[in-house]
Amino acid sequence: MTTKKVLPQITARKQVAKSRLFAIEQIDLTFSNGVEREYERMPGAGRGAVMIVPMLDQHTMLLVREYCAGTHSYELGFPKGLIDAGESAAEAANRELKEEIGYGAENLTSIHTVAMAPAFFDAQMTIFLADTLYVEKLEGDEPEDLEVVPWPIADYRQLLLQPDFNEARSLAALLLVKDHLGDI
């Protein structure tokens, strides 16, 4: 049984850094036991994000290989992106599919919503399973075409061994979808 914790009181907050992409704020907290601490976090400003596991057919997933500035490398993962103003998560997922892999989906199933580094970052990502794909390409914001990589879902353990498939969100999406689909 889990007991309900009392959230600490925020006694002060101020922005301590800002870039084109991120803002960092300091929050001063007083916990229920009287302990005071300063924390830094990146407050959420957007509408969230989506990641999509597209199934080309019953047995084949589609992944993308794209440049990642954080690691200065090309990484293999699932299509993903931010939810734009006025979009639902499902609409954003379908748009991202069209931009990144050149397919839309007739069926989008929300699998799970995950937090991304909740100790420091107020952001959530909804993971979708996409099937019954159809060809449709939209212009995206990527600086180069993404490599689309088909992968048999039955070989998911081999995918887990790939050195360029290491993003935690993609790993979570793969295992959540594999669990959702069961034995294929």
N, C-alpha and C positions, 0 to 999 in steps of 0.2 A: 504494500500500500504506500502510495506517495502522499506526502503532506504538502499542502499548498504553502509556498514560500511567499513572504511579503517582499514586494519589489523595493529596492532602495529608493530613497527620495533624491531626485535631481535638484541640487541646491544652486548650481550655476552651470551655464553652458556658454562657450564662445568658440568661434571659428579660429583655428590656429594655423591652417594652411589651405591653399586653394590652387588647383591647376585647371587646365582646360577640361580635364576629365573627372577630377575628384575634388571633394572638399573634406577636410578633416576637422572635426570639432572635439574640443575637450569638454567633458562633463564631470562636474564635481558631484560625488555621491555620498550620502549618509545611509549606511545600512541599518537594519532594525536593531542590531546590537550596539549601535553607536559608532562603529568604525567608519572613518571617512577615507575616501580614495578619489584619485583623479584617474579617469579613463579617457582614452582617445578612440574615436570611431569615425567611420565614414557613414554619415546619415543617408538613408534612402531618399532619392529624389525622383526616381522614375516609377514606372508602372510594373516593373518586374521583367522577367525574361522567360524564354521558352527554349527547350531542347527537344528535338524530335528524333525518334528512331523510326526511319521510314523502311517499310517492307516492300521491296520490289515485287516479290511474290511470297508465297507462304514460307519459303525457306531462305530468302536472301534479303539481308539488310543492306542499306546504302549508307556509307560513311563518307566524310570529306577529309581531305588532307589540306591544311591551310597554314599559312604563316602565323606564328604566335610571337608577338614582340617581347612578352615577358621572359621567354626562354630563348629568344632569337633562334627559333628552329621551326621546322614544319612538323605539325602534330596531326595525328589521325583521331577523329572524333565524330560526333554526330552534329548535324546542322543545328544552329542555335542563333538566337538574336534577341534584341530588346523588343518589348511590346510598345508600339507607337501609340500616340494619343488617339483616342477614339476606337482603338482596336480591343477586341477580347483576346484572351490568351490563345484561343483556337484560331482566330483570324490571323494573329501574328505567326503562329506555327505554320499555317498554310502559306502565308506570304514568304516566310523564310525558306520553306521547301522550294518554292518556285524560284527564288533568287539564288539559292545555293546549289541545288541539284537539278533544276529544270523540270521538276514534277510538282503537281498539286496532289492533294489527297481527298478522296471522297469520304473517307472515314478517319476521324481523329479521336483517339481515346485518351483522356487525361489519366495518367498512371499514378503520379505522385507529385507533390510540390516539395522541393528541398530548399533549405536555407544554405546560403553560401557564406561560410566563415562568420557565424552569428556573433562571435565574441568581438568582432571588429567592424562588421559590414551589415547594414540593414538591407538585404536584398534577397529575393526569392526567385526560384526558377521552377516553372511547371514543365514536367516531362510528359511528352505525348508519344503514343504509338500511332503511326500513320500507315494506313493500308488502302488498297484499291487506288493505286497511284495512276495519274494520267499526265501526259506530257503537257507542260506549260512553263514557259520561261519568263521571268521578270528580271529587269535590270536591278542588280543589287549594289551595295556600297563597297564591295571587296575590290582591292586594287588590282587583282589578277583573278583569272578563272580558278575555281577550286577544283582539285582533282577528286572525282567521285569514285569511290572504291566499293564495289560489291563484296559482301562477305556472307558466307553461309552461317546462319544463326546456330546450326548444329556444331560448328567449329568455334564457338565463342571462347572456349578455353585457350585455343591457339591465338585468338585475338588478344586475350589478356596477357599473353607472353610477348606481344609486339612492343619493342622499346619506344615507339612513337605513339602508342595508345596508353597514355598514363594520366590523363586529366580525370580528376576525381568525379566530376559531374558525368562524364561519359561512362566511366566505370559503373557508377550508380545506375545510370539509365539502362545500360546493358543488362545488369543483373535484375533490376526491377522488371524490365520487359521480358526477360527470359523467364522469370518467376510467373509473370502474368500469363504468358503463353503456354507454360508447362512444357511437356515433352513434344517436340516437333520432329 
